[in-house]
Amino acid sequence: MIEDFVVIGPNVCIGDNTSIKQGAKVLGNVKIGKNCIIRENAVVGGQGFGVVKDEYGNNLKMAQLGGVVIGDHVEVGAVNTIVTGTINPTIIEDYVKIDDHVHIAHNCHIKRNVIITAGVILSGSVIVGENVWIGPNSTVMNSVEIQDNTLIGIGTL
């Protein structure tokens, strides 16, 4: 079910029995599995903060074309952002549950059965193993890999 005031961009595939709540935006090049919930005002597939320097040291926006792939039975909380991958997709596997106000940056890979609580920030290219629980207001920085069955405490950096 797609509720009122939802934006669906080009090249989006939405699985059976998936619910997209009011005000959510699912932008281009996104695949969402079956039996998922995308809650109110979430943005899935938006451009992230990819910046590179030119030969003069000037900041330039880096293209991000990889898209987002979300598995089955995933819940994305309200006011979340899940950023498109740079070249390869940002991936969220099956049975992941994401609380409200979470940011998942480009190229992250969230493996099966993970719980991400409110206020978490996953910076670019983070890999989260299976059955991980990430506590509220935690930040995981660029390219860190969290092993399977790990508990990340509240407010961890």
C-alpha positions in Angstrom: 0.0 0.0 0.0 1.3 3.4 -1.0 -0.2 6.2 1.1 -0.8 9.9 0.2 2.0 12.3 -0.6 4.6 9.6 -1.4 7.1 10.2 -4.2 8.3 7.3 -6.2 11.2 8.0 -8.6 12.3 6.2 -11.8 13.6 2.7 -11.9 12.0 1.7 -8.6 10.8 -1.8 -7.9 8.5 -2.5 -4.9 7.8 -6.0 -3.7 4.4 -7.5 -2.8 2.8 -6.5 0.5 5.2 -3.6 1.1 3.8 -0.5 2.7 5.1 3.0 2.0 3.8 5.5 4.5 2.7 9.1 4.0 5.4 11.6 2.9 8.1 9.0 2.2 10.3 9.5 -0.9 11.7 6.5 -2.8 14.0 8.0 -5.4 15.6 6.5 -8.5 17.3 3.1 -8.8 15.8 1.5 -5.6 14.6 -2.1 -5.1 12.5 -2.9 -2.1 11.6 -6.4 -1.3 8.3 -7.9 -0.1 6.6 -7.4 3.3 8.5 -4.2 4.0 7.4 -1.0 5.7 8.9 2.4 4.8 7.7 4.8 7.4 6.6 8.4 7.3 9.0 10.9 5.7 11.8 8.5 5.1 14.0 9.2 2.1 15.4 6.1 0.3 17.9 6.5 -2.6 18.8 10.2 -2.2 22.2 11.5 -3.1 24.7 11.5 -0.2 27.6 13.8 0.7 30.1 12.4 -1.8 32.8 15.0 -2.3 36.2 14.8 -4.2 38.9 17.4 -4.8 39.9 18.6 -8.2 43.5 19.3 -9.2 43.3 22.8 -7.6 41.9 21.5 -4.3 38.4 22.6 -5.0 35.5 20.6 -3.6 33.4 18.8 -6.3 30.2 16.8 -5.9 30.9 13.1 -6.7 28.2 11.3 -8.7 26.4 8.5 -6.9 24.8 6.0 -9.2 24.7 2.7 -7.3 21.2 2.7 -6.0 19.7 1.0 -2.9 18.7 -2.6 -2.5 16.4 -3.5 0.5 15.6 -7.1 1.2 12.4 -8.7 2.5 10.7 -8.1 5.9 12.6 -4.8 6.4 11.2 -1.9 8.4 12.7 1.6 7.8 11.7 4.1 10.5 10.3 7.6 10.1 12.5 10.4 9.0 15.3 8.1 8.0 17.7 8.6 5.1 19.3 5.7 3.2 21.7 7.1 0.6 22.3 5.6 -2.8 25.6 3.8 -3.4 28.4 5.5 -5.3 29.0 2.7 -7.9 27.6 -0.4 -6.1 24.3 -0.3 -4.2 23.8 0.5 -0.5 22.4 -2.9 0.7 20.0 -3.7 3.5 19.4 -7.4 3.8 16.3 -9.4 5.0 14.7 -8.9 8.5 16.5 -5.6 9.3 14.6 -3.3 11.6 15.6 0.4 11.6 14.1 2.8 14.2 13.4 6.5 13.6 15.9 9.2 12.8 18.7 7.0 11.3 21.1 7.9 8.6 22.7 5.2 6.5 25.3 6.7 4.1 26.4 5.5 0.7 27.9 2.0 0.1 26.9 0.6 3.5 26.0 -3.0 3.7 23.6 -4.0 6.5 23.4 -7.8 6.8 20.5 -10.0 7.8 18.5 -9.6 11.1 20.1 -6.4 12.3 18.4 -3.9 14.7 19.4 -0.2 14.4 17.9 2.0 17.0 17.0 5.7 17.0 19.5 8.4 16.1 22.2 6.1 14.7 24.6 7.3 11.9 26.4 4.9 9.7 29.0 6.8 7.7 30.0 5.7 4.2 31.0 2.1 3.4 30.2 0.6 6.8 29.5 -3.2 6.9 27.2 -4.5 9.7 27.3 -8.2 10.2 24.3 -10.5 10.9 22.3 -10.3 14.2 24.0 -7.0 15.3 22.2 -4.6 17.6 23.3 -0.9 17.4 22.3 1.2 20.4 20.7 4.7 20.2 22.7 7.7 19.1 25.7 5.6 18.1 27.9 6.6 15.2 29.9 4.1 13.1 32.5 5.8 10.9 33.8 5.2 7.3 34.6 1.6 6.3 34.3 0.1 9.8 33.2 -3.5 9.8 31.0 -4.8 12.7 31.3 -8.6 13.1 28.2 -10.9 13.4 26.4 -11.1 16.8 27.8 -7.8 18.1 26.1 -5.4 20.5 27.1 -1.7 20.0 26.2 0.2 23.2 24.2 3.4 23.6 26.0 6.6 22.3 29.1 4.7 21.0 31.4 6.4 18.5 
